[in-house]
Amino acid sequence: MRLLIVEDEKKTAEVLRKGLTENGYLVKTAYNGDAGLQLALTGAFDLLVLDINLPGRDGWSILQETRLKGIETPVLFLTARDLVADRVKGLGLGADDYLVKPFAFSELLARLQAIARRGKTRLLTALQVADLELDLVARAAHRNGKRLDLSTRDFALLSLLLRRQGEVLSRELILEQVWGINFDTRTNVVDVAIRRLREKVDKGHKEALIQTARGLGYVLKAQK
């Protein structure tokens, strides 16, 4: 599940990114309202976690603009603003939940999971290509009806490839999205992870879904 955090306190944003990544989310962060809106408008995320008081445009504005553009990505406000009027305003604008700082990370995680379980049609719950199926809620993957034994990292990597199926993803992008770190040309962690994932997804099947784009990166697609 791809999640965007818009939070101007970089220490808080990093704690959130690390914790949510460890729980299987693919996390992107933005530190001001303008950058957050630009990312939110791509429609590439399953959940948005927004602060309200941000440099540039505020969290209210981000939510309003996304809804005006027809983007119905679920939103959770995570903010120090604890007035009832603020909660009412956030929910009235179309937010799905509102959590006040300071907060317990376990509660944030529970609220995000609750949003995912509500079954809103706007929230993507499954991905498929050819005979490969990924259930984002149950966190399970099957190939030709047989369940795949995936680690948390395997699941995150496969989820990214499936969400952007047919698109060549660079090693830099994969490392940032799955590991949450900047690319280091001296590491082969992505290649090792892809090789391990291929063993689980493609081995024993006539059609190899995970393919190498030589010199560019990797792509998951059905062969025609």
Beta strands, then each sheet from edge to edge (+ up, - down):
strand 1: 2-6
strand 2: 26-30
strand 3: 47-50
strand 4: 75-79
strand 5: 97-100
strand 6: 126-129
strand 7: 132-135
strand 8: 140-143
strand 9: 146-147
strand 10: 210-213
strand 11: 217-220
sheet 1: 2+ 1+ 3+ 4+ 5+
sheet 2: 6+ 7- 8+ 9-
sheet 3: 10+ 11-
end
